[in-house]
Amino acid sequence: MELGIYTFAGMSPDPKSGVAIDAHQRMQNLLEEMELADQVGLDVFGIGEHHRPDFVISTPAVVLAAGAARTKNIRLTSAVTVLSSEDPVRVFQEYATLDLISSGRAEIMAGRGSFIESFPLFGYDLNDYDELFTEKLDLLLKLRASERVTWKGNLRAPINNLGVYPRPLQNPLPVWIAVGGTPASVIRAGTLGLPLAVAIIGGEPHRFAPLVDLYREAGAKAGHAPETLKVSINSHGYVAETSQAAADGYWPSYEVVMNKIGRERGWPPSNRAQFEAGRTPRGALLVGSPQEVIDKIMLQHTYFKHDRFMLQIDLGSLPHKNTLRAIELYGTEVAPVIRKELGQSVKTEEAALV
């Protein structure tokens, strides 16, 4: 299993002081986090796209390119690119450029986005929400497949036998589909044979297993080999030396961020009891000691048999030193055990087939 981190680089106010970190310092902290994730041997670093004052990243490809210059091995992906309000030509060019800078480490995680600020900002109608994504994904995949493209849609100007450059080092440039739990979205990803990233930030993860099964069934029906139908599970989490330290360290920032977004969306306020329920083995939060996080990833692997796990650590105002320590523990204490355990499982399964 690949193990990675993703972030939205939040700038929520500190729960105690009420003061938020400034954009410059948050960006410097983020680059340090990317560098450390590479040094401790994590596989993937993802950066999300937002267009609001409480997140610093609106152009993930630019920040990932800065990270590429400071890292050697870690894969670099958007998490997500809000493709519905982007121009697929520019997205492809940006990530092809990132791929060249990083010597073949770039990926795109494309989604419709759970935040809608980009739609009015770039002049798109939310009534076209679904059609925009479908059409732009079609164009992005055609750009990936061919140097010269002829394409026509309803919501973007046509392209008539034009070349799109530069071409990436990887062929094809990896494109994942990010979903939040919509059956139609997982069927589309499976039918297209694209890897699937499932965001699980609440509830009980095992309830998402039928969606992953549906994805694999759709892929098989479309004729795609099972080994090409990759699955990533993306969740909130935090690692500290002890379970209590993790809970006490993560809860204040988690409360601020989730309640702010909750007020915007009409959710009831979060409370500590709900947070603790999310930390239980069947909950969605991977907040705990290294062993607790290991146990939870392994338990979820029995549900999903997933190929990648992505942890969102730095919610809002989590102190930078705490984020760095969590990344260090994740890379040095969690990741090696997961890789060993799953490697042994694969060998056992292979032996059983002989």
C-alpha positions in Angstrom: 0.0 0.0 0.0 1.1 3.5 -0.8 0.9 5.8 2.2 0.6 9.6 1.9 -0.6 12.9 3.2 -2.9 15.5 1.8 -3.6 19.0 2.9 -5.7 22.1 2.2 -3.2 24.3 4.0 -5.8 25.9 6.3 -5.4 29.2 8.1 -8.2 29.0 10.7 -7.8 31.0 13.9 -5.9 29.5 16.8 -8.5 28.1 19.3 -6.8 29.9 22.2 -5.6 33.2 20.8 -8.2 33.6 18.0 -5.3 34.7 15.7 -4.8 33.0 12.4 -1.4 32.3 10.8 -0.6 34.6 7.8 -0.5 33.2 4.2 3.3 33.6 3.8 4.1 31.7 7.0 1.6 29.0 6.2 3.1 28.5 2.8 6.6 28.2 4.2 5.3 25.6 6.7 3.7 23.7 3.9 7.0 23.4 2.0 8.7 22.2 5.1 6.0 19.5 5.6 6.4 18.3 2.0 10.1 18.0 2.5 9.8 16.1 5.7 7.2 13.7 4.2 9.7 12.8 1.5 12.6 12.4 4.0 10.6 10.0 6.2 9.7 7.8 3.2 6.1 8.6 2.6 4.8 7.8 -0.9 2.5 10.6 -1.9 1.8 14.3 -1.0 -1.5 15.9 -2.1 -2.6 19.5 -2.1 -6.2 20.7 -2.4 -7.6 23.6 -4.4 -9.7 26.3 -2.6 -10.7 29.8 -3.3 -11.5 31.2 0.2 -9.7 33.2 2.8 -9.2 30.2 5.2 -7.1 28.2 2.8 -3.8 29.3 1.3 -3.8 27.2 -1.9 -5.7 28.1 -5.0 -3.1 26.8 -7.5 -1.9 23.4 -6.3 0.4 22.8 -9.3 2.5 25.8 -8.5 3.0 24.7 -4.9 3.7 21.2 -5.9 6.3 22.4 -8.3 8.0 24.2 -5.4 7.8 21.0 -3.5 9.3 19.1 -6.4 12.4 21.2 -6.1 12.8 20.2 -2.4 12.0 16.5 -2.7 13.4 13.5 -4.4 11.0 10.5 -4.3 7.5 11.4 -3.1 4.7 11.5 -5.6 3.0 14.9 -6.0 -0.8 15.2 -6.6 -3.6 17.6 -6.5 -6.2 16.7 -3.8 -8.3 17.8 -5.6 -8.3 19.7 -8.8 -11.8 21.2 -9.1 -12.0 20.2 -12.8 -15.5 21.5 -13.3 -14.4 25.1 -13.0 -10.9 24.7 -14.6 -9.8 24.7 -18.2 -8.7 21.1 -18.9 -6.0 22.3 -21.4 -4.4 24.4 -18.7 -4.7 21.6 -16.1 -3.0 19.2 -18.4 -0.2 21.7 -19.3 0.4 22.5 -15.6 0.7 18.9 -14.5 2.7 17.9 -17.5 5.1 20.7 -16.6 5.1 19.5 -13.0 5.8 16.0 -14.2 8.9 17.3 -16.1 10.1 19.3 -13.1 9.7 16.3 -10.8 11.1 13.7 -13.1 7.8 11.8 -13.4 6.2 12.2 -10.0 3.1 14.2 -10.9 -0.5 13.1 -10.6 -4.0 14.7 -11.0 -6.8 13.9 -8.6 -9.8 15.4 -10.4 -13.1 16.0 -8.6 -16.2 18.2 -8.7 -15.3 19.7 -5.4 -17.3 20.0 -2.2 -16.8 23.8 -2.1 -18.4 26.0 -4.8 -16.5 29.3 -4.6 -14.7 28.6 -7.9 -17.8 28.4 -10.0 -18.9 32.1 -9.8 -15.3 33.2 -9.6 -14.6 31.7 -13.0 -18.0 32.4 -14.5 -19.6 29.0 -14.4 -23.3 28.2 -13.7 -23.9 25.7 -10.8 -26.9 24.4 -12.7 -24.2 22.9 -15.1 -22.4 21.2 -12.1 -22.6 17.6 -13.4 -22.3 18.4 -17.1 -19.2 20.5 -16.6 -17.4 17.7 -14.9 -18.4 15.1 -17.4 -17.4 17.2 -20.4 -14.1 18.5 -19.0 -13.0 15.0 -17.8 -13.6 13.8 -21.3 -11.4 16.5 -22.7 -8.7 16.0 -20.1 -8.5 12.3 -21.0 -8.3 13.1 -24.7 -5.5 15.6 -24.0 -3.7 12.9 -22.1 -4.1 10.3 -24.8 -3.0 12.3 -27.8 -0.6 15.1 -28.6 -3.0 16.6 -31.2 -6.7 16.9 -30.2 -10.0 17.4 -32.0 -12.8 17.8 -29.5 -16.2 19.5 -29.2 -18.5 19.9 -26.2 -21.4 22.1 -25.1 -19.8 24.3 -22.4 -16.3 25.0 -23.8 -15.0 26.2 -27.2 -14.1 23.3 -29.5 -10.6 22.3 -30.4 -9.8 21.4 -34.0 -6.6 19.3 -34.5 -4.4 21.4 -32.2 -1.3 20.3 -30.4 -1.1 20.6 -26.6 2.4 21.0 -25.0 4.5 20.2 -23.1 3.9 16.4 -23.0 4.6 14.8 -19.6 7.4 12.4 -18.8 4.9 9.7 -17.7 2.7 8.1 -20.3 0.0 8.3 -19.4 0.0 11.0 -16.8 -1.9 9.5 -13.8 -5.5 10.9 -13.4 -7.5 9.8 -10.3 -11.2 10.4 -9.8 -12.0 11.8 -6.4 -15.5 11.1 -5.0 -17.4 11.7 -1.8 -19.8 8.8 -2.0 -22.0 9.1 -5.1 -22.7 5.8 -6.9 -22.8 7.4 -10.3 -19.3 8.8 -9.8 -17.7 5.5 -8.8 -19.4 3.8 -11.8 -18.0 6.4 -14.1 -14.5 6.0 -12.7 -14.7 2.2 -13.1 -16.1 2.3 -16.6 -13.3 4.6 -17.6 -10.7 2.4 -15.9 -9.5 5.4 -13.8 -8.2 5.0 -10.2 -10.6 6.0 -7.5 -10.0 8.2 -4.4 -12.8 8.0 -1.8 -13.0 10.7 0.8 -14.2 9.3 4.2 -14.4 12.1 6.8 -17.4 10.9 8.8 -19.6 8.0 9.6 -18.5 4.4 9.6 -16.0 3.6 6.8 -17.3 0.0 6.3 -20.5 1.5 4.9 -18.4 2.8 1.9 -17.3 -0.8 1.0 -20.3 -1.3 -1.4 -19.3 1.8 -3.3 -15.8 0.4 -3.8 -17.3 -3.0 -4.9 -19.5 -1.1 -7.3 -16.5 0.6 -8.8 -14.6 -2.6 -9.3 -17.7 -4.3 -10.8 -18.2 -1.4 -13.3 -14.5 -1.6 -14.2 -14.7 -5.3 -14.8 -17.8 -5.0 -16.8 -16.0 -2.4 -19.0 -13.2 -4.9 -19.6 -10.5 -3.3 -17.4 -8.0 -5.6 -15.6 -8.6 -5.8 -11.8 -5.0 -4.7 -11.1 -5.6 -1.4 -12.9 -8.6 -0.5 -10.8 -6.7 1.3 -8.0 -8.4 2.6 -4.8 -7.3 5.3 -2.4 -9.0 6.0 0.9 -8.6 9.6 2.1 -9.4 10.5 5.7 -8.7 12.9 8.6 -6.2 11.8 11.1 -3.3 12.7 13.4 -0.5 10.6 15.1 1.1 11.3 18.4 3.1 9.3 20.9 0.0 8.3 22.9 -3.7 8.0 22.2 -4.6 10.8 24.7 -2.0 13.2 23.4 -3.3 12.7 19.8 -6.9 13.3 20.9 -6.2 16.3 23.0 -3.8 17.8 20.4 -6.1 17.3 17.4 -9.6 18.1 18.8 -9.2 21.9 19.3 -8.3 22.5 15.6 -10.8 19.9 14.4 -13.6 21.6 16.3 -12.8 25.0 14.9 -12.6 23.8 11.3 -15.6 21.4 11.3 -17.9 23.8 13.1 -17.0 26.7 10.7 -17.8 24.6 7.7 -20.8 23.1 9.5 -22.3 26.5 10.0 -22.0 27.2 6.3 -23.7 24.0 5.4 -26.3 23.7 8.1 -24.7 20.8 10.0 -25.2 20.5 13.8 -22.2 21.5 15.9 -19.5 18.9 16.5 -18.8 17.9 20.1 -16.0 16.0 21.8 -18.3 12.9 22.3 -18.8 12.7 18.5 -15.1 13.2 17.9 -14.3 10.4 20.3 -16.8 8.1 18.6 -14.9 8.8 15.3 -11.7 7.6 16.9 -13.1 4.2 17.8 -12.1 1.3 15.5 -15.2 1.6 13.3 -15.1 5.4 13.1 -13.7 7.5 10.3 -11.0 9.5 12.3 -7.5 8.0 12.4 -6.4 10.0 15.5 -4.3 8.1 18.0 -1.0 6.5 18.8 1.1 4.9 16.0 -0.3 1.4 16.9 -3.9 2.7 16.8 -3.4 4.2 13.4 -1.8 1.0 12.2 -4.7 -1.1 13.5 -7.2 1.2 11.9 -5.6 1.2 8.4 -5.3 -2.6 8.6 -8.9 -2.9 9.6 -10.0 -0.7 6.7 -7.9 -2.7 4.4 -10.2 -5.7 5.2 -13.1 -3.6 3.9 -11.6 -2.1 0.8 -8.4 -3.9 -0.2 -7.2 -0.4 -1.2 -3.9 0.4 -2.8 -3.3 3.8 -1.2 -4.2 5.6 2.1 -4.0 9.4 2.4 -4.1 11.1 5.8 -5.1 14.7 6.2 -3.2 15.9 9.3 -2.9 19.6 9.4 -6.4 20.9 9.9 -6.7 24.6 10.3 -4.6 25.9 13.2 -2.8 22.7 14.3 0.7 24.0 15.5 3.3 23.4 12.8 5.7 21.5 15.2 2.8 19.1 16.0 2.2 18.6 12.3 5.8 17.8 11.7 5.9 15.4 14.5 2.8 13.6 13.3 4.3 13.3 9.8 7.5 11.9 11.3 5.6 9.3 13.3 3.4 8.4 10.3 6.5 7.9 8.1 8.8 6.2 10.6 6.5 4.1 12.8 3.2 3.6 11.0 4.3 3.2 7.4 7.0 0.5 7.9 4.6 -1.7 9.8 1.8 -1.4 7.3 4.1 -2.2 4.4 5.5 -5.3 6.3 2.1 -6.6 7.3 0.5 -6.2 3.8 3.6 -7.6 2.2 3.3 -10.7 4.3 -0.4 -10.9 3.5 0.4 -10.8 -0.2 3.0 -13.6 0.1 0.4 -15.7 2.1 -2.2 -15.2 -0.6 0.2 -16.1 -3.4 1.3 -19.3 -1.5 -2.3 -20.4 -1.1 -2.7 -20.2 -4.9 0.2 -22.4 -5.7 
